[in-house]
Amino acid sequence: MSAKKAARPRRYKKPKVCPFCAGELEVTDYKDAKMLKRFMSETGKILPRRRTGVCAKHQRRLAMTIKRARIMAIVPFTEKLVRK
């Protein structure tokens, strides 16, 4: 007979609130590289909504803003991945 695994206590995640809807940030400026880097990975990819907690409306606007900043050479398209 197989033994039952011990049940782990469930960890409930606190729902993330969109920082743009909450009024903390604004997406309008493509020149703010520091703010845009917050929503990009170390390699330069745009982070998904589930990771950042941004709503769908602002994720679309944020992606467009990051792409605009890439074209204007404010933010790099990719960054070198340093492997150890």
mmCIF file as gemmi writes it, N, C-alpha and C atoms, coordinates in Angstrom:
data_model
loop_
_atom_site.group_PDB
_atom_site.id
_atom_site.type_symbol
_atom_site.label_atom_id
_atom_site.label_alt_id
_atom_site.label_comp_id
_atom_site.label_asym_id
_atom_site.label_entity_id
_atom_site.label_seq_id
_atom_site.pdbx_PDB_ins_code
_atom_site.Cartn_x
_atom_site.Cartn_y
_atom_site.Cartn_z
_atom_site.occupancy
_atom_site.B_iso_or_equiv
_atom_site.pdbx_formal_charge
_atom_site.auth_seq_id
_atom_site.auth_asym_id
_atom_site.pdbx_PDB_model_num
ATOM 1 N N . MET Axp A 1 ? 0.829 -1.181 0 1 0 ? 1 A 1
ATOM 2 C CA . MET Axp A 1 ? 0 0 0 1 0 ? 1 A 1
ATOM 3 C C . MET Axp A 1 ? 0.873 1.244 0 1 0 ? 1 A 1
ATOM 4 N N . SER Axp A 2 ? 0.386 2.246 -0.641 1 0 ? 2 A 1
ATOM 5 C CA . SER Axp A 2 ? 1.162 3.478 -0.709 1 0 ? 2 A 1
ATOM 6 C C . SER Axp A 2 ? 0.806 4.394 0.453 1 0 ? 2 A 1
ATOM 7 N N . ALA Axp A 3 ? 1.808 5.02 0.959 1 0 ? 3 A 1
ATOM 8 C CA . ALA Axp A 3 ? 1.594 5.942 2.068 1 0 ? 3 A 1
ATOM 9 C C . ALA Axp A 3 ? 1.212 7.308 1.513 1 0 ? 3 A 1
ATOM 10 N N . LYS Axp A 4 ? 0.319 7.984 2.21 1 0 ? 4 A 1
ATOM 11 C CA . LYS Axp A 4 ? -0.092 9.327 1.782 1 0 ? 4 A 1
ATOM 12 C C . LYS Axp A 4 ? 1.003 10.329 2.119 1 0 ? 4 A 1
ATOM 13 N N . LYS Axp A 5 ? 1.16 11.278 1.227 1 0 ? 5 A 1
ATOM 14 C CA . LYS Axp A 5 ? 2.129 12.342 1.482 1 0 ? 5 A 1
ATOM 15 C C . LYS Axp A 5 ? 1.553 13.31 2.507 1 0 ? 5 A 1
ATOM 16 N N . ALA Axp A 6 ? 2.421 13.871 3.287 1 0 ? 6 A 1
ATOM 17 C CA . ALA Axp A 6 ? 1.988 14.861 4.267 1 0 ? 6 A 1
ATOM 18 C C . ALA Axp A 6 ? 1.554 16.122 3.529 1 0 ? 6 A 1
ATOM 19 N N . ALA Axp A 7 ? 0.385 16.608 3.855 1 0 ? 7 A 1
ATOM 20 C CA . ALA Axp A 7 ? -0.15 17.8 3.191 1 0 ? 7 A 1
ATOM 21 C C . ALA Axp A 7 ? 0.566 19.043 3.705 1 0 ? 7 A 1
ATOM 22 N N . ARG Axp A 8 ? 1.005 19.847 2.772 1 0 ? 8 A 1
ATOM 23 C CA . ARG Axp A 8 ? 1.647 21.109 3.141 1 0 ? 8 A 1
ATOM 24 C C . ARG Axp A 8 ? 0.57 22.158 3.382 1 0 ? 8 A 1
ATOM 25 N N . PRO Axp A 9 ? 0.822 23.055 4.295 1 0 ? 9 A 1
ATOM 26 C CA . PRO Axp A 9 ? -0.15 24.142 4.471 1 0 ? 9 A 1
ATOM 27 C C . PRO Axp A 9 ? -0.134 25.054 3.246 1 0 ? 9 A 1
ATOM 28 N N . ARG Axp A 10 ? -1.307 25.443 2.797 1 0 ? 10 A 1
ATOM 29 C CA . ARG Axp A 10 ? -1.404 26.292 1.61 1 0 ? 10 A 1
ATOM 30 C C . ARG Axp A 10 ? -0.933 27.699 1.915 1 0 ? 10 A 1
ATOM 31 N N . ARG Axp A 11 ? -0.214 28.252 0.958 1 0 ? 11 A 1
ATOM 32 C CA . ARG Axp A 11 ? 0.236 29.634 1.078 1 0 ? 11 A 1
ATOM 33 C C . ARG Axp A 11 ? -0.657 30.476 0.192 1 0 ? 11 A 1
ATOM 34 N N . TYR Axp A 12 ? -1.408 31.354 0.78 1 0 ? 12 A 1
ATOM 35 C CA . TYR Axp A 12 ? -2.283 32.22 0.012 1 0 ? 12 A 1
ATOM 36 C C . TYR Axp A 12 ? -1.525 33.476 -0.376 1 0 ? 12 A 1
ATOM 37 N N . LYS Axp A 13 ? -1.542 33.755 -1.664 1 0 ? 13 A 1
ATOM 38 C CA . LYS Axp A 13 ? -0.845 34.933 -2.152 1 0 ? 13 A 1
ATOM 39 C C . LYS Axp A 13 ? -1.751 36.147 -2.032 1 0 ? 13 A 1
ATOM 40 N N . LYS Axp A 14 ? -1.166 37.219 -1.574 1 0 ? 14 A 1
ATOM 41 C CA . LYS Axp A 14 ? -1.905 38.469 -1.493 1 0 ? 14 A 1
ATOM 42 C C . LYS Axp A 14 ? -2.096 38.987 -2.909 1 0 ? 14 A 1
ATOM 43 N N . PRO Axp A 15 ? -3.31 39.384 -3.285 1 0 ? 15 A 1
ATOM 44 C CA . PRO Axp A 15 ? -3.506 39.873 -4.655 1 0 ? 15 A 1
ATOM 45 C C . PRO Axp A 15 ? -2.683 41.137 -4.908 1 0 ? 15 A 1
ATOM 46 N N . LYS Axp A 16 ? -2.013 41.148 -6.054 1 0 ? 16 A 1
ATOM 47 C CA . LYS Axp A 16 ? -1.184 42.297 -6.398 1 0 ? 16 A 1
ATOM 48 C C . LYS Axp A 16 ? -2.069 43.418 -6.928 1 0 ? 16 A 1
ATOM 49 N N . VAL Axp A 17 ? -1.717 44.62 -6.583 1 0 ? 17 A 1
ATOM 50 C CA . VAL Axp A 17 ? -2.456 45.793 -7.047 1 0 ? 17 A 1
ATOM 51 C C . VAL Axp A 17 ? -1.612 46.496 -8.096 1 0 ? 17 A 1
ATOM 52 N N . CYS Axp A 18 ? -2.24 46.861 -9.187 1 0 ? 18 A 1
ATOM 53 C CA . CYS Axp A 18 ? -1.54 47.543 -10.268 1 0 ? 18 A 1
ATOM 54 C C . CYS Axp A 18 ? -1.009 48.888 -9.757 1 0 ? 18 A 1
ATOM 55 N N . PRO Axp A 19 ? 0.308 49.129 -9.842 1 0 ? 19 A 1
ATOM 56 C CA . PRO Axp A 19 ? 0.854 50.393 -9.348 1 0 ? 19 A 1
ATOM 57 C C . PRO Axp A 19 ? 0.386 51.602 -10.161 1 0 ? 19 A 1
ATOM 58 N N . PHE Axp A 20 ? -0.026 51.365 -11.4 1 0 ? 20 A 1
ATOM 59 C CA . PHE Axp A 20 ? -0.507 52.463 -12.231 1 0 ? 20 A 1
ATOM 60 C C . PHE Axp A 20 ? -1.939 52.837 -11.86 1 0 ? 20 A 1
ATOM 61 N N . CYS Axp A 21 ? -2.784 51.826 -11.581 1 0 ? 21 A 1
ATOM 62 C CA . CYS Axp A 21 ? -4.162 52.09 -11.162 1 0 ? 21 A 1
ATOM 63 C C . CYS Axp A 21 ? -4.201 52.696 -9.761 1 0 ? 21 A 1
ATOM 64 N N . ALA Axp A 22 ? -3.249 52.302 -8.915 1 0 ? 22 A 1
ATOM 65 C CA . ALA Axp A 22 ? -3.196 52.813 -7.548 1 0 ? 22 A 1
ATOM 66 C C . ALA Axp A 22 ? -2.69 54.253 -7.5 1 0 ? 22 A 1
ATOM 67 N N . GLY Axp A 23 ? -2.124 54.732 -8.598 1 0 ? 23 A 1
ATOM 68 C CA . GLY Axp A 23 ? -1.656 56.114 -8.655 1 0 ? 23 A 1
ATOM 69 C C . GLY Axp A 23 ? -0.206 56.299 -8.261 1 0 ? 23 A 1
ATOM 70 N N . GLU Axp A 24 ? 0.53 55.206 -8.063 1 0 ? 24 A 1
ATOM 71 C CA . GLU Axp A 24 ? 1.936 55.315 -7.679 1 0 ? 24 A 1
ATOM 72 C C . GLU Axp A 24 ? 2.818 55.727 -8.855 1 0 ? 24 A 1
ATOM 73 N N . LEU Axp A 25 ? 2.51 55.217 -10.053 1 0 ? 25 A 1
ATOM 74 C CA . LEU Axp A 25 ? 3.333 55.459 -11.236 1 0 ? 25 A 1
ATOM 75 C C . LEU Axp A 25 ? 2.478 55.914 -12.408 1 0 ? 25 A 1
ATOM 76 N N . GLU Axp A 26 ? 3.142 56.5 -13.409 1 0 ? 26 A 1
ATOM 77 C CA . GLU Axp A 26 ? 2.489 56.85 -14.67 1 0 ? 26 A 1
ATOM 78 C C . GLU Axp A 26 ? 3.301 56.265 -15.814 1 0 ? 26 A 1
ATOM 79 N N . VAL Axp A 27 ? 2.614 55.779 -16.852 1 0 ? 27 A 1
ATOM 80 C CA . VAL Axp A 27 ? 3.27 55.098 -17.97 1 0 ? 27 A 1
ATOM 81 C C . VAL Axp A 27 ? 3.58 56.041 -19.117 1 0 ? 27 A 1
ATOM 82 N N . THR Axp A 28 ? 3.201 57.268 -19.025 1 0 ? 28 A 1
ATOM 83 C CA . THR Axp A 28 ? 3.228 58.156 -20.175 1 0 ? 28 A 1
ATOM 84 C C . THR Axp A 28 ? 4.611 58.454 -20.74 1 0 ? 28 A 1
ATOM 85 N N . ASP Axp A 29 ? 5.655 58.423 -19.93 1 0 ? 29 A 1
ATOM 86 C CA . ASP Axp A 29 ? 6.96 58.89 -20.393 1 0 ? 29 A 1
ATOM 87 C C . ASP Axp A 29 ? 7.88 57.736 -20.761 1 0 ? 29 A 1
ATOM 88 N N . TYR Axp A 30 ? 8.296 57.669 -22.014 1 0 ? 30 A 1
ATOM 89 C CA . TYR Axp A 30 ? 9.213 56.626 -22.472 1 0 ? 30 A 1
ATOM 90 C C . TYR Axp A 30 ? 10.659 56.973 -22.141 1 0 ? 30 A 1
ATOM 91 N N . LYS Axp A 31 ? 10.907 58.191 -21.67 1 0 ? 31 A 1
ATOM 92 C CA . LYS Axp A 31 ? 12.273 58.635 -21.383 1 0 ? 31 A 1
ATOM 93 C C . LYS Axp A 31 ? 12.746 58.258 -19.976 1 0 ? 31 A 1
ATOM 94 N N . ASP Axp A 32 ? 11.837 57.757 -19.15 1 0 ? 32 A 1
ATOM 95 C CA . ASP Axp A 32 ? 12.177 57.387 -17.777 1 0 ? 32 A 1
ATOM 96 C C . ASP Axp A 32 ? 12.695 55.948 -17.744 1 0 ? 32 A 1
ATOM 97 N N . ALA Axp A 33 ? 13.973 55.771 -18.032 1 0 ? 33 A 1
ATOM 98 C CA . ALA Axp A 33 ? 14.579 54.439 -18.144 1 0 ? 33 A 1
ATOM 99 C C . ALA Axp A 33 ? 14.571 53.698 -16.81 1 0 ? 33 A 1
ATOM 100 N N . LYS Axp A 34 ? 14.723 54.416 -15.723 1 0 ? 34 A 1
ATOM 101 C CA . LYS Axp A 34 ? 14.756 53.777 -14.408 1 0 ? 34 A 1
ATOM 102 C C . LYS Axp A 34 ? 13.421 53.096 -14.104 1 0 ? 34 A 1
ATOM 103 N N . MET Axp A 35 ? 12.319 53.755 -14.426 1 0 ? 35 A 1
ATOM 104 C CA . MET Axp A 35 ? 10.996 53.185 -14.197 1 0 ? 35 A 1
ATOM 105 C C . MET Axp A 35 ? 10.75 52.004 -15.132 1 0 ? 35 A 1
ATOM 106 N N . LEU Axp A 36 ? 11.184 52.113 -16.379 1 0 ? 36 A 1
ATOM 107 C CA . LEU Axp A 36 ? 10.965 51.039 -17.347 1 0 ? 36 A 1
ATOM 108 C C . LEU Axp A 36 ? 11.775 49.794 -16.994 1 0 ? 36 A 1
ATOM 109 N N . LYS Axp A 37 ? 12.979 49.973 -16.465 1 0 ? 37 A 1
ATOM 110 C CA . LYS Axp A 37 ? 13.825 48.835 -16.087 1 0 ? 37 A 1
ATOM 111 C C . LYS Axp A 37 ? 13.178 47.994 -14.992 1 0 ? 37 A 1
ATOM 112 N N . ARG Axp A 38 ? 12.312 48.606 -14.209 1 0 ? 38 A 1
ATOM 113 C CA . ARG Axp A 38 ? 11.604 47.902 -13.139 1 0 ? 38 A 1
ATOM 114 C C . ARG Axp A 38 ? 10.7 46.8 -13.705 1 0 ? 38 A 1
ATOM 115 N N . PHE Axp A 39 ? 10.243 46.973 -14.937 1 0 ? 39 A 1
ATOM 116 C CA . PHE Axp A 39 ? 9.334 46.027 -15.573 1 0 ? 39 A 1
ATOM 117 C C . PHE Axp A 39 ? 10.029 45.197 -16.647 1 0 ? 39 A 1
ATOM 118 N N . MET Axp A 40 ? 11.357 45.151 -16.598 1 0 ? 40 A 1
ATOM 119 C CA . MET Axp A 40 ? 12.137 44.367 -17.551 1 0 ? 40 A 1
ATOM 120 C C . MET Axp A 40 ? 13.04 43.4 -16.793 1 0 ? 40 A 1
ATOM 121 N N . SER Axp A 41 ? 13.328 42.258 -17.424 1 0 ? 41 A 1
ATOM 122 C CA . SER Axp A 41 ? 14.218 41.277 -16.803 1 0 ? 41 A 1
ATOM 123 C C . SER Axp A 41 ? 15.666 41.737 -16.944 1 0 ? 41 A 1
ATOM 124 N N . GLU Axp A 42 ? 16.571 40.956 -16.372 1 0 ? 42 A 1
ATOM 125 C CA . GLU Axp A 42 ? 17.995 41.287 -16.443 1 0 ? 42 A 1
ATOM 126 C C . GLU Axp A 42 ? 18.507 41.239 -17.873 1 0 ? 42 A 1
ATOM 127 N N . THR Axp A 43 ? 17.867 40.409 -18.701 1 0 ? 43 A 1
ATOM 128 C CA . THR Axp A 43 ? 18.303 40.278 -20.092 1 0 ? 43 A 1
ATOM 129 C C . THR Axp A 43 ? 17.599 41.253 -21.024 1 0 ? 43 A 1
ATOM 130 N N . GLY Axp A 44 ? 16.673 42.047 -20.509 1 0 ? 44 A 1
ATOM 131 C CA . GLY Axp A 44 ? 16.018 43.058 -21.324 1 0 ? 44 A 1
ATOM 132 C C . GLY Axp A 44 ? 14.63 42.699 -21.806 1 0 ? 44 A 1
ATOM 133 N N . LYS Axp A 45 ? 14.1 41.556 -21.381 1 0 ? 45 A 1
ATOM 134 C CA . LYS Axp A 45 ? 12.752 41.159 -21.796 1 0 ? 45 A 1
ATOM 135 C C . LYS Axp A 45 ? 11.71 41.856 -20.928 1 0 ? 45 A 1
ATOM 136 N N . ILE Axp A 46 ? 10.522 42.063 -21.487 1 0 ? 46 A 1
ATOM 137 C CA . ILE Axp A 46 ? 9.418 42.651 -20.737 1 0 ? 46 A 1
ATOM 138 C C . ILE Axp A 46 ? 8.847 41.571 -19.826 1 0 ? 46 A 1
ATOM 139 N N . LEU Axp A 47 ? 8.718 41.878 -18.535 1 0 ? 47 A 1
ATOM 140 C CA . LEU Axp A 47 ? 8.211 40.901 -17.578 1 0 ? 47 A 1
ATOM 141 C C . LEU Axp A 47 ? 6.704 40.711 -17.749 1 0 ? 47 A 1
ATOM 142 N N . PRO Axp A 48 ? 6.199 39.495 -17.5 1 0 ? 48 A 1
ATOM 143 C CA . PRO Axp A 48 ? 4.767 39.234 -17.648 1 0 ? 48 A 1
ATOM 144 C C . PRO Axp A 48 ? 3.95 39.856 -16.517 1 0 ? 48 A 1
ATOM 145 N N . ARG Axp A 49 ? 2.648 39.954 -16.744 1 0 ? 49 A 1
ATOM 146 C CA . ARG Axp A 49 ? 1.738 40.552 -15.769 1 0 ? 49 A 1
ATOM 147 C C . ARG Axp A 49 ? 1.737 39.81 -14.446 1 0 ? 49 A 1
ATOM 148 N N . ARG Axp A 50 ? 1.794 38.487 -14.505 1 0 ? 50 A 1
ATOM 149 C CA . ARG Axp A 50 ? 1.725 37.695 -13.268 1 0 ? 50 A 1
ATOM 150 C C . ARG Axp A 50 ? 2.921 37.956 -12.36 1 0 ? 50 A 1
ATOM 151 N N . ARG Axp A 51 ? 3.996 38.441 -12.929 1 0 ? 51 A 1
ATOM 152 C CA . ARG Axp A 51 ? 5.208 38.717 -12.147 1 0 ? 51 A 1
ATOM 153 C C . ARG Axp A 51 ? 5.211 40.15 -11.595 1 0 ? 51 A 1
ATOM 154 N N . THR Axp A 52 ? 4.674 41.091 -12.36 1 0 ? 52 A 1
ATOM 155 C CA . THR Axp A 52 ? 4.723 42.496 -11.954 1 0 ? 52 A 1
ATOM 156 C C . THR Axp A 52 ? 3.457 42.969 -11.258 1 0 ? 52 A 1
ATOM 157 N N . GLY Axp A 53 ? 2.318 42.304 -11.53 1 0 ? 53 A 1
ATOM 158 C CA . GLY Axp A 53 ? 1.063 42.71 -10.912 1 0 ? 53 A 1
ATOM 159 C C . GLY Axp A 53 ? 0.379 43.857 -11.622 1 0 ? 53 A 1
ATOM 160 N N . VAL Axp A 54 ? 0.746 44.125 -12.854 1 0 ? 54 A 1
ATOM 161 C CA . VAL Axp A 54 ? 0.159 45.215 -13.626 1 0 ? 54 A 1
ATOM 162 C C . VAL Axp A 54 ? -1.117 44.71 -14.304 1 0 ? 54 A 1
ATOM 163 N N . CYS Axp A 55 ? -2.149 45.548 -14.387 1 0 ? 55 A 1
ATOM 164 C CA . CYS Axp A 55 ? -3.395 45.147 -15.046 1 0 ? 55 A 1
ATOM 165 C C . CYS Axp A 55 ? -3.183 45.092 -16.564 1 0 ? 55 A 1
ATOM 166 N N . ALA Axp A 56 ? -4.136 44.479 -17.282 1 0 ? 56 A 1
ATOM 167 C CA . ALA Axp A 56 ? -4 44.252 -18.727 1 0 ? 56 A 1
ATOM 168 C C . ALA Axp A 56 ? -3.873 45.561 -19.501 1 0 ? 56 A 1
ATOM 169 N N . LYS Axp A 57 ? -4.675 46.534 -19.131 1 0 ? 57 A 1
ATOM 170 C CA . LYS Axp A 57 ? -4.653 47.828 -19.826 1 0 ? 57 A 1
ATOM 171 C C . LYS Axp A 57 ? -3.277 48.475 -19.73 1 0 ? 57 A 1
ATOM 172 N N . HIS Axp A 58 ? -2.724 48.503 -18.53 1 0 ? 58 A 1
ATOM 173 C CA . HIS Axp A 58 ? -1.432 49.15 -18.335 1 0 ? 58 A 1
ATOM 174 C C . HIS Axp A 58 ? -0.271 48.293 -18.832 1 0 ? 58 A 1
ATOM 175 N N . GLN Axp A 59 ? -0.443 46.964 -18.88 1 0 ? 59 A 1
ATOM 176 C CA . GLN Axp A 59 ? 0.606 46.108 -19.438 1 0 ? 59 A 1
ATOM 177 C C . GLN Axp A 59 ? 0.776 46.394 -20.926 1 0 ? 59 A 1
ATOM 178 N N . ARG Axp A 60 ? -0.333 46.576 -21.64 1 0 ? 60 A 1
ATOM 179 C CA . ARG Axp A 60 ? -0.257 46.906 -23.072 1 0 ? 60 A 1
ATOM 180 C C . ARG Axp A 60 ? 0.422 48.254 -23.275 1 0 ? 60 A 1
ATOM 181 N N . ARG Axp A 61 ? 0.047 49.221 -22.47 1 0 ? 61 A 1
ATOM 182 C CA . ARG Axp A 61 ? 0.637 50.561 -22.587 1 0 ? 61 A 1
ATOM 183 C C . ARG Axp A 61 ? 2.117 50.545 -22.203 1 0 ? 61 A 1
ATOM 184 N N . LEU Axp A 62 ? 2.446 49.765 -21.184 1 0 ? 62 A 1
ATOM 185 C CA . LEU Axp A 62 ? 3.827 49.638 -20.734 1 0 ? 62 A 1
ATOM 186 C C . LEU Axp A 62 ? 4.689 48.977 -21.799 1 0 ? 62 A 1
ATOM 187 N N . ALA Axp A 63 ? 4.175 47.932 -22.438 1 0 ? 63 A 1
ATOM 188 C CA . ALA Axp A 63 ? 4.913 47.244 -23.498 1 0 ? 63 A 1
ATOM 189 C C . ALA Axp A 63 ? 5.185 48.19 -24.661 1 0 ? 63 A 1
ATOM 190 N N . MET Axp A 64 ? 4.187 48.982 -25.022 1 0 ? 64 A 1
ATOM 191 C CA . MET Axp A 64 ? 4.347 49.941 -26.111 1 0 ? 64 A 1
ATOM 192 C C . MET Axp A 64 ? 5.404 50.991 -25.742 1 0 ? 64 A 1
ATOM 193 N N . THR Axp A 65 ? 5.386 51.435 -24.488 1 0 ? 65 A 1
ATOM 194 C CA . THR Axp A 65 ? 6.346 52.436 -24.023 1 0 ? 65 A 1
ATOM 195 C C . THR Axp A 65 ? 7.769 51.875 -24.008 1 0 ? 65 A 1
ATOM 196 N N . ILE Axp A 66 ? 7.93 50.635 -23.56 1 0 ? 66 A 1
ATOM 197 C CA . ILE Axp A 66 ? 9.258 50.007 -23.535 1 0 ? 66 A 1
ATOM 198 C C . ILE Axp A 66 ? 9.785 49.838 -24.953 1 0 ? 66 A 1
ATOM 199 N N . LYS Axp A 67 ? 8.916 49.416 -25.863 1 0 ? 67 A 1
ATOM 200 C CA . LYS Axp A 67 ? 9.33 49.24 -27.26 1 0 ? 67 A 1
ATOM 201 C C . LYS Axp A 67 ? 9.734 50.573 -27.882 1 0 ? 67 A 1
ATOM 202 N N . ARG Axp A 68 ? 9.026 51.625 -27.532 1 0 ? 68 A 1
ATOM 203 C CA . ARG Axp A 68 ? 9.364 52.963 -28.03 1 0 ? 68 A 1
ATOM 204 C C . ARG Axp A 68 ? 10.728 53.396 -27.495 1 0 ? 68 A 1
ATOM 205 N N . ALA Axp A 69 ? 10.978 53.119 -26.209 1 0 ? 69 A 1
ATOM 206 C CA . ALA Axp A 69 ? 12.262 53.476 -25.6 1 0 ? 69 A 1
ATOM 207 C C . ALA Axp A 69 ? 13.408 52.672 -26.209 1 0 ? 69 A 1
ATOM 208 N N . ARG Axp A 70 ? 13.133 51.426 -26.591 1 0 ? 70 A 1
ATOM 209 C CA . ARG Axp A 70 ? 14.161 50.612 -27.248 1 0 ? 70 A 1
ATOM 210 C C . ARG Axp A 70 ? 14.542 51.207 -28.595 1 0 ? 70 A 1
ATOM 211 N N . ILE Axp A 71 ? 13.545 51.617 -29.36 1 0 ? 71 A 1
ATOM 212 C CA . ILE Axp A 71 ? 13.803 52.194 -30.682 1 0 ? 71 A 1
ATOM 213 C C . ILE Axp A 71 ? 14.576 53.507 -30.562 1 0 ? 71 A 1
ATOM 214 N N . MET Axp A 72 ? 14.292 54.283 -29.525 1 0 ? 72 A 1
ATOM 215 C CA . MET Axp A 72 ? 14.984 55.554 -29.309 1 0 ? 72 A 1
ATOM 216 C C . MET Axp A 72 ? 16.348 55.354 -28.635 1 0 ? 72 A 1
ATOM 217 N N . ALA Axp A 73 ? 16.737 54.099 -28.382 1 0 ? 73 A 1
ATOM 218 C CA . ALA Axp A 73 ? 18.024 53.725 -27.772 1 0 ? 73 A 1
ATOM 219 C C . ALA Axp A 73 ? 18.179 54.245 -26.344 1 0 ? 73 A 1
ATOM 220 N N . ILE Axp A 74 ? 17.076 54.367 -25.627 1 0 ? 74 A 1
ATOM 221 C CA . ILE Axp A 74 ? 17.126 54.76 -24.22 1 0 ? 74 A 1
ATOM 222 C C . ILE Axp A 74 ? 17.309 53.516 -23.355 1 0 ? 74 A 1
ATOM 223 N N . VAL Axp A 75 ? 16.678 52.429 -23.788 1 0 ? 75 A 1
ATOM 224 C CA . VAL Axp A 75 ? 16.761 51.136 -23.112 1 0 ? 75 A 1
ATOM 225 C C . VAL Axp A 75 ? 17.294 50.135 -24.135 1 0 ? 75 A 1
ATOM 226 N N . PRO Axp A 76 ? 18.241 49.273 -23.755 1 0 ? 76 A 1
ATOM 227 C CA . PRO Axp A 76 ? 18.774 48.313 -24.731 1 0 ? 76 A 1
ATOM 228 C C . PRO Axp A 76 ? 17.762 47.22 -25.078 1 0 ? 76 A 1
ATOM 229 N N . PHE Axp A 77 ? 17.851 46.685 -26.303 1 0 ? 77 A 1
ATOM 230 C CA . PHE Axp A 77 ? 16.988 45.58 -26.71 1 0 ? 77 A 1
ATOM 231 C C . PHE Axp A 77 ? 17.305 44.342 -25.88 1 0 ? 77 A 1
ATOM 232 N N . THR Axp A 78 ? 18.59 44.025 -25.745 1 0 ? 78 A 1
ATOM 233 C CA . THR Axp A 78 ? 19.025 42.894 -24.919 1 0 ? 78 A 1
ATOM 234 C C . THR Axp A 78 ? 20.275 43.292 -24.164 1 0 ? 78 A 1
ATOM 235 N N . GLU Axp A 79 ? 20.497 42.597 -23.081 1 0 ? 79 A 1
ATOM 236 C CA . GLU Axp A 79 ? 21.722 42.794 -22.32 1 0 ? 79 A 1
ATOM 237 C C . GLU Axp A 79 ? 22.436 41.461 -22.257 1 0 ? 79 A 1
ATOM 238 N N . LYS Axp A 80 ? 23.737 41.511 -22.166 1 0 ? 80 A 1
ATOM 239 C CA . LYS Axp A 80 ? 24.513 40.274 -22.135 1 0 ? 80 A 1
ATOM 240 C C . LYS Axp A 80 ? 24.224 39.5 -20.859 1 0 ? 80 A 1
ATOM 241 N N . LEU Axp A 81 ? 24.008 38.215 -21.036 1 0 ? 81 A 1
ATOM 242 C CA . LEU Axp A 81 ? 23.787 37.331 -19.911 1 0 ? 81 A 1
ATOM 243 C C . LEU Axp A 81 ? 25.132 36.777 -19.469 1 0 ? 81 A 1
ATOM 244 N N . VAL Axp A 82 ? 25.509 37.063 -18.246 1 0 ? 82 A 1
ATOM 245 C CA . VAL Axp A 82 ? 26.791 36.61 -17.72 1 0 ? 82 A 1
ATOM 246 C C . VAL Axp A 82 ? 26.562 35.289 -17 1 0 ? 82 A 1
ATOM 247 N N . ARG Axp A 83 ? 27.161 34.236 -17.528 1 0 ? 83 A 1
ATOM 248 C CA . ARG Axp A 83 ? 27.023 32.92 -16.911 1 0 ? 83 A 1
ATOM 249 C C . ARG Axp A 83 ? 28.227 32.648 -16.036 1 0 ? 83 A 1
ATOM 250 N N . LYS Axp A 84 ? 27.966 31.984 -14.948 1 0 ? 84 A 1
ATOM 251 C CA . LYS Axp A 84 ? 29.044 31.695 -13.994 1 0 ? 84 A 1
ATOM 252 C C . LYS Axp A 84 ? 29.572 30.306 -14.188 1 0 ? 84 A 1
